[in-house]
Amino acid sequence: MNDIQRLSDPFYDAHGKLICQSFRQLTGKELIPAGSDKPAIMAINEAPFALVSHGRGEDPVFNYGNRTALTLFEMDWEIFTTLPSRKSAEPVHRDERKQLLYEVAVKGYIDNYSGIRISAAGRRFFIHNAIVWNLIDSNGVKHGQAAMFAQWQYL
């Protein structure tokens, strides 16, 4: 299944809108340029920044990664969207990641996260100034969290 087929799914259409609406509501900024003629999820998918999201639960699983993120994590869609998000960090960095997600859950978002992540091939990279936010719909229901970063450096 290609990007257009997968992202035309009603879940991803709604998910793209949720990502953008939550980002705007919490940060006061636009994630993608206003007035785009593409559906939000398509614009996010083609963006030059990495964007990932995961659902809720005790051990949340990634439910979205744009092209840039999939390239960085060296995974295809099918593998990435079955990965518990905690596994994007090496075990030594997972407590730091857990604290970050708790802080986001309490505050709504943070816009200055930096940390080390690891690809499927074992390639480590340092992300700078990531924005991590809660995905909250118009009824106040939390659907998970998303992260976006445009700066990274391979280690």
C-alpha positions in Angstrom: 0.0 0.0 0.0 1.4 3.4 -0.9 1.3 6.7 1.1 -1.7 8.0 -0.8 -3.7 4.9 -0.3 -2.8 4.5 3.4 -3.2 8.2 4.3 -6.5 8.4 2.5 -7.9 6.2 5.2 -10.5 8.1 7.3 -8.5 7.4 10.5 -5.4 9.2 9.1 -7.4 12.0 7.6 -8.9 12.7 11.1 -5.5 12.0 12.7 -3.8 14.7 10.6 -6.5 17.2 11.6 -6.1 16.2 15.3 -2.3 16.6 15.1 -2.6 20.1 13.6 -5.5 21.3 15.8 -3.8 20.1 19.0 -0.5 21.7 18.0 -2.2 25.0 17.3 -4.4 24.9 20.4 -1.4 24.2 22.7 1.4 26.2 21.1 -0.4 29.0 19.3 1.6 28.1 16.1 0.7 26.4 12.9 2.3 23.1 12.1 1.8 23.3 8.4 1.2 26.5 6.4 -2.3 27.7 6.5 -4.3 27.5 3.2 -2.6 24.3 2.0 -4.7 22.6 -0.7 -3.6 19.2 0.6 -5.2 17.3 3.4 -3.3 17.9 6.7 -2.0 14.4 6.9 -0.5 14.6 3.3 1.2 17.9 4.1 2.6 16.5 7.3 3.8 13.4 5.5 5.8 15.4 3.0 7.2 17.9 5.6 10.9 18.4 6.0 10.7 17.8 9.7 10.2 14.5 11.5 6.8 13.9 13.1 5.7 10.8 15.0 2.7 10.1 17.2 1.6 7.3 19.5 -1.7 6.3 21.0 -2.6 5.9 24.7 -2.0 3.1 27.1 0.6 1.7 29.4 3.0 0.9 26.6 1.8 3.1 23.7 2.6 2.1 20.1 3.5 4.5 17.3 0.5 5.0 15.1 2.1 7.5 12.7 5.5 8.5 11.4 6.0 10.8 8.4 8.5 10.1 5.6 11.3 12.0 7.4 10.8 10.1 10.6 10.6 6.7 8.8 13.9 7.5 7.1 15.6 8.6 10.4 14.4 5.5 12.2 15.2 3.3 9.2 11.9 1.5 9.3 9.0 1.0 6.9 5.5 1.9 7.8 4.4 -1.7 8.8 7.2 -2.1 11.3 7.2 1.5 12.7 3.4 1.3 13.4 3.8 -1.8 15.5 6.7 -0.5 17.6 6.1 0.5 21.2 7.3 4.2 21.2 9.6 3.5 24.2 11.8 1.4 21.9 12.7 4.5 19.9 15.2 5.2 22.7 18.0 3.0 23.9 17.2 1.3 27.3 19.7 3.6 29.1 17.6 6.7 27.9 14.1 5.3 28.6 13.8 6.8 32.1 14.6 10.2 30.7 12.0 9.7 27.9 9.4 8.5 30.5 9.9 11.7 32.5 9.5 13.8 29.3 6.2 12.1 28.5 4.9 12.7 32.1 5.9 16.4 31.9 4.0 16.7 28.5 1.0 14.9 30.0 0.9 17.4 32.9 1.8 20.7 31.0 0.2 19.9 27.6 3.4 20.4 25.6 7.1 21.2 25.8 9.1 22.9 23.1 12.7 22.3 24.1 13.3 18.6 24.3 16.6 17.2 23.2 17.7 13.5 23.4 19.2 10.5 21.8 17.2 8.1 19.6 18.2 5.0 17.8 17.2 3.6 14.4 16.3 0.0 13.6 19.8 -0.5 12.2 21.3 0.7 15.5 22.3 4.2 14.2 22.1 6.7 17.0 21.0 10.3 16.5 20.6 13.3 18.7 17.4 15.4 18.3 17.4 19.1 19.2 14.5 21.3 20.2 11.8 18.8 19.7 8.2 19.9 20.4 6.2 17.2 22.1 2.4 17.7 22.7 -0.7 16.0 23.8 -3.3 15.1 21.1 -6.5 16.4 22.4 -9.8 16.6 20.4 -12.4 19.3 20.6 -14.2 17.5 23.3 -11.1 17.4 25.5 -10.5 13.7 25.0 -6.8 12.8 25.0 -5.8 10.5 22.1 -2.0 10.2 22.7 1.0 12.4 22.0 3.0 13.6 19.1 6.5 14.9 18.6 8.1 17.0 15.9 11.7 18.0 15.3 13.6 19.6 12.5 17.1 19.3 13.9 19.1 16.1 14.4 22.6 15.0 14.2 24.0 11.5 13.7 26.3 10.3 16.5 
